[in-house]
C-alpha cells in the first residue's frame, strides 16, 4: 500500500522490530527512534542494535517464529539490509501489511509525495513534489529524489545520490553513492549505477553503468 507522508512527525508510532543488525540496520533503527518508534530489538543471524541487545535470531531460520509472534501482538517490522532480494523475501514471508515506513525527522518529504509501506527515508534526504517511493525502497542519507520521480519497489538510492526531475528507477535497481541522473532518464529493473556516475541516457534492465557520462558496460551482479 502506498500512502502520503507529509512529514516525519505524522508517521505512525508503536513498537518496531528491525530485521537485520548490520550497519544499515543500526542507522535505520536510530532514525526510527528519532521519529518516535520504540525499537524493541532485531532479528538477525548475529549482532545487536545500538539501543537494544535483544536479537531473536535469523528471520530465515530460528527467528521466524519470534517474528510471527511479534506481528501477532501488533509489533511492526522493518527490513534493514542492503540486499533487495532479502528485503523482498522477508516482506513476502511476513506480509507486506506488517512492515512500517521509517522516515528520519531530519529528512524533507513533500506533502504531495507518496511513500510505500516498508520504505526508509534517511537522515537529510529530500523527496520532492509528486515523487513516489516504492515498497521496501531505500532513499539513503542526503539522497535527493526530485519532483515527479518514481523509485521502484526495493530499489536503493544510495547516500548523496541525486535523481533530477521525472527520473524513473526500476524495481530492485541501485543508484550508487554520489551518482546523478539527469531529468527524464529511466533506470531499468535490477540495474546498478556506479558511485559518482552521471547518467545522461536511459540504462536498460539488468545492466551496470559507470563513469561520466555513465555507460552500460556489463550485466548487473545478482543481489
VENVENPE-V876796 format. One record per residue. BURIAL is 1 if it has 16 or more other ideal C-beta (glycine too) atoms within 10 Angstrom, else 0. Layout:
BURIAL
BURIAL
This chain:
0
0
0
0
1
0
0
1
0
0
1
0
0
0
0
1
1
1
1
1
1
0
0
1
1
1
1
1
1
1
1
1
1
0
1
0
1
0
1
1
1
1
1
1
0
0
0
0
1
0
1
0
0
0
1
1
1
0
1
0
0
0
1
1
0
1
1
0
0
1
1
0
0
0
1
1
1
1
1
1
1
1
1
1
0
1
1
1
0
1
1
0
0
1
0
0
0
1
1
1
1
1
1
1
0
1
1
0
1
1
0
0
1
1
1
1
1
1
1
1
1
1
1
1
1
1
1
1
0
1
1
1
1
1
1
1
1
1
1
1
1
1
1
1
1
1
1
1
1
1
1
1
1
1
1
1
1
1
1
1
1
1
1
1
1
1
1
1
1
1
1
1
1
1
1
1
1
1
1
1
1
0
0
0
1
1
1
1
1
1
1
1
1
1
0
1
1
1
1
0
0
0
1
0
1
1
1
1
1
1
0
0
0
1
0
1
0
0
0
1
0
0
1
